[in-house]
Amino acid sequence: MPLFMDVHETMPEGATAADVAGAHAEDLKVQGQYGVDYKSYWVDETNGKIFCLVDAPDAETAARVHREAHGLEADHIFPVVAGS
């Protein structure tokens, strides 16, 4: 399955890493309905950015999980290849 990195350029006002963890937990509840696997995420609180690594059939399906789970859509979704 293709691997994607999504980038949220701006965290919601007042959001913390704990809030992002909660949103990720919501992704995990929804992802199985779409054959998606949100593998991991990273938060840069200083610059207000969030990065999510996801296996998904396509970028739109990955975005659909975010929309349904918590409504926080990524600004960019890039296809990536895992390194060693």
C-alpha positions in Angstrom: 0.0 0.0 0.0 1.3 3.5 -0.7 2.9 5.5 2.1 2.1 9.2 2.6 3.3 12.0 4.9 0.7 14.6 5.6 1.6 18.0 6.9 -0.6 20.4 8.9 1.1 23.8 8.5 -0.8 25.4 11.4 -2.0 23.8 14.6 -5.4 25.0 15.9 -5.1 27.9 18.3 -4.1 26.7 21.8 -3.6 23.1 20.7 -0.9 21.0 22.5 0.9 17.8 21.7 -1.7 16.1 24.0 -4.5 17.4 21.8 -2.8 16.0 18.8 -2.4 12.6 20.6 -6.2 12.7 21.1 -6.8 13.5 17.4 -4.5 10.6 16.4 -6.5 8.3 18.7 -9.6 9.3 16.8 -7.9 8.5 13.5 -7.2 5.0 14.8 -10.9 4.5 15.6 -11.9 5.4 12.0 -9.1 4.2 9.8 -10.1 0.5 9.6 -13.3 1.5 7.7 -11.2 2.8 4.9 -8.2 0.4 4.8 -5.9 3.1 6.2 -3.2 2.7 8.8 -2.0 5.9 10.5 1.4 4.7 11.6 2.9 7.6 13.6 2.8 11.4 14.0 5.2 14.1 15.1 4.4 17.5 16.6 6.4 20.7 16.4 4.7 22.9 19.0 7.3 25.7 18.5 6.4 26.1 14.9 2.8 24.9 15.1 3.2 22.0 12.7 2.0 18.4 12.7 3.3 15.5 10.5 1.4 12.2 10.1 2.8 9.0 8.5 0.0 6.9 6.9 -0.4 3.8 4.7 -3.5 4.4 2.5 -4.9 3.4 -0.8 -4.5 7.1 -1.9 -4.1 10.6 -0.5 -7.8 11.3 -0.6 -8.7 8.3 1.5 -6.1 9.3 4.1 -7.6 12.8 4.2 -11.1 11.3 4.5 -10.1 9.6 7.8 -8.9 12.9 9.2 -12.1 14.6 8.2 -14.3 12.0 9.7 -12.2 11.4 12.9 -11.7 15.1 14.0 -12.0 17.5 11.1 -8.4 18.6 11.0 -7.3 18.2 7.4 -3.7 18.3 6.3 -2.5 21.2 4.2 -0.2 18.9 2.1 -0.1 15.1 1.5 3.1 13.8 0.0 3.8 10.2 -1.2 7.0 9.0 0.5 9.2 5.9 0.5 10.6 4.5 3.7 14.3 4.6 4.1 16.5 2.2 6.1 
